[in-house]
Amino acid sequence: MTHSTAIFRTAICAAGLAALVLGRPSAAAAQVECGDTPLIVFAAASMTDAVGEIATAFAEQTGCETSVSFAGSSTLARQIAQGAPAGVFLSANRDWVSWLTENAPEQVAGTAVTVARNGLVAVSRSGETGDIAELLSARFAMGDPEHVPAGIYAKSALETLGIWQDVSPNAAFTENVRVALALAARGEVGAAIVYSTDARMEPDLAVAYRFDPASHPEIAYEAVLLKRGGPAGAAFLDMLSGPQGRRILSTYGFLPGSDGGSG
């Protein structure tokens, strides 16, 4: 990607979310009605790198100023319900899109579309092991299973394996999956349960165990247009779910989504 036509700055929003802001380029851009205010995209933390690149491409190609905030899906859904001015919501869990639709229908403008899928792994510095129970017998990190999608999937997988009750006392629950990954990368825990795509982000960590996809609910990322999104939000969703978005997502290890929505 080029940086000559976009202005980047990293900021911390009042809610504590990392935000990437891309300014309007001066070169000719695709005809999209950008609106008077930036398009704000709320996206799951596990999609930070991929969605950041898609947002860059969107700003360069349309001229629409775009701000992307990354956090846990539950945090983002609750903030949207409370009136946060997001125009697009990208969740790592279908349940949080459904929750938003049920609890704040006035915020939702479209039907959710599955844009990507993922896998679940355990990572550590030592790498491959055949015994997940042994790996998690010491301190490990995972998303909070009460509300973080990665944690919900992890708990389900460990319950399926019949070891949740044994290993859960060793778990450090985090506010999103990237924090769990960082704890393992810094050596503060021996392992972390993260998405397959996250495992690619830290060169000092290796996949120690791959969970059977049948052991947990399908990891599907859903995107939905919100009322504040307008034409720019619709155009962003088109790019995200279209060939260019799929290509970028695949370079970061995400599996294909689908052309339909879940409602």
Number of C-alpha atoms within 10 A of each C-alpha: 8 8 11 9 17 19 16 14 11 13 14 11 10 7 12 11 18 18 23 22 23 28 19 19 19 11 11 10 15 13 10 16 14 21 13 8 10 21 27 24 26 30 27 27 25 24 22 19 15 21 25 20 15 21 25 26 21 23 26 27 18 21 25 28 25 24 26 24 27 24 26 27 29 24 19 26 26 16 16 21 19 11 10 16 19 26 27 29 28 29 30 27 26 22 14 23 26 16 15 21 21 12 13 16 14 12 22 23 18 16 17 23 23 24 26 23 20 20 22 25 21 29 32 25 18 13 14 16 16 10 10 18 16 10 21 24 16 14 18 27 28 31 29 22 17 11 17 26 25 30 24 18 26 27 24 17 21 20 15 14 14 12 15 17 10 13 19 17 13 14 20 16 19 20 21 26 27 25 19 26 29 16 19 24 22 12 13 13 21 20 31 32 32 28 26 21 22 25 24 14 15 14 9 16 22 19 21 22 19 18 18 13 14 9 17 19 13 15 20 21 24 27 28 25 27 23 17 19 27 17 16 26 27 19 17 27 21 13 17 22 21 13 11 14 23 20 16 18 26 15 11 17 19 23 18 18 19 14 10 11 15 11 12
